[in-house]
Amino acid sequence: MNPPAAVDLSVEVGALHLANPVIAASGTFGYAIEFAELTDLNRLGAIVVKGLSLEPMEGAPPPRLTPTPAGMLNAVGHSDRC
């Protein structure tokens, strides 16, 4: 019995080529290092990092998280600065 052939899950996001479409969001995945013992971070397509600014930024007002049938939606709400 032969193992199944590998499936190509690569995607293009603009000019960026990712090995797969699995992208960990910063708001729910922290800086990723917190999950290194739970999953092989090298298997992710990308990790979205926290935003940086020279000036303080207010976050979106609550609610910021809400459950959905497909998982969790992060950053619900809006800011006047968007």
Wavefront OBJ file of the C-alpha trace (Angstrom):
o trace
v 0.000 0.000 0.000
v 1.435 3.375 -1.030
v 0.909 6.508 1.075
v -1.273 9.176 -0.554
v 0.524 11.846 -2.561
v 1.066 15.173 -0.848
v -1.560 17.807 -1.628
v -0.344 21.243 -2.688
v -2.077 23.732 -0.386
v 0.062 26.712 -1.378
v -1.673 30.054 -1.938
v -0.780 33.520 -3.125
v -1.778 36.524 -0.999
v -0.890 39.491 -3.150
v 2.800 39.041 -3.940
v 3.307 36.764 -0.935
v 3.549 32.990 -1.500
v 2.427 30.823 1.444
v 2.902 27.066 1.762
v -0.709 26.778 2.969
v -3.647 29.066 3.845
v -3.443 28.503 7.619
v -2.694 31.931 9.112
v -2.625 32.352 12.895
v -4.085 35.693 13.997
v -2.126 37.772 16.494
v -5.080 38.605 18.723
v -5.893 34.961 19.371
v -2.466 33.390 18.882
v -0.379 35.869 20.876
v 3.190 35.989 19.573
v 2.930 32.301 18.555
v 5.769 31.195 20.837
v 3.129 30.425 23.504
v 1.843 27.614 21.255
v 5.203 26.113 20.260
v 4.721 23.176 22.650
v 1.266 22.451 21.202
v 1.934 22.656 17.468
v 4.803 22.809 15.008
v 4.842 26.512 14.108
v 6.765 25.696 10.907
v 3.630 24.001 9.546
v 1.655 27.267 9.568
v 1.312 29.264 6.365
v 1.926 32.521 8.247
v 1.651 34.221 11.606
v 0.135 37.697 11.832
v 2.210 39.777 14.236
v 0.963 42.415 16.631
v 0.625 45.925 15.236
v 3.244 48.488 16.188
v 3.071 52.266 16.362
v 5.209 55.097 17.644
v 2.060 56.642 19.121
v -0.399 55.047 21.588
v -3.443 53.511 19.907
v -6.824 52.824 21.442
v -8.271 49.417 20.735
v -11.729 48.774 19.381
v -14.502 49.151 21.980
v -16.154 45.980 23.341
v -17.289 43.558 22.190
v -14.002 42.492 20.603
v -14.587 38.732 20.444
v -17.675 36.760 19.474
v -18.271 33.065 18.834
v -19.456 31.995 15.372
v -20.409 28.569 13.957
v -17.011 28.498 12.210
v -14.924 29.524 15.240
v -14.195 32.845 16.914
v -14.355 36.293 15.292
v -11.743 38.694 16.641
v -11.829 42.507 16.656
v -15.577 42.985 16.387
v -16.599 46.612 16.623
v -14.850 49.571 15.082
v -12.764 52.567 15.854
v -13.266 56.102 14.570
v -9.629 55.951 13.453
v -10.208 53.104 10.954
l 1 2 3 4 5 6 7 8 9 10 11 12 13 14 15 16 17 18 19 20 21 22 23 24 25 26 27 28 29 30 31 32 33 34 35 36 37 38 39 40 41 42 43 44 45 46 47 48 49 50 51 52 53 54 55 56 57 58 59 60 61 62 63 64 65 66 67 68 69 70 71 72 73 74 75 76 77 78 79 80 81 82
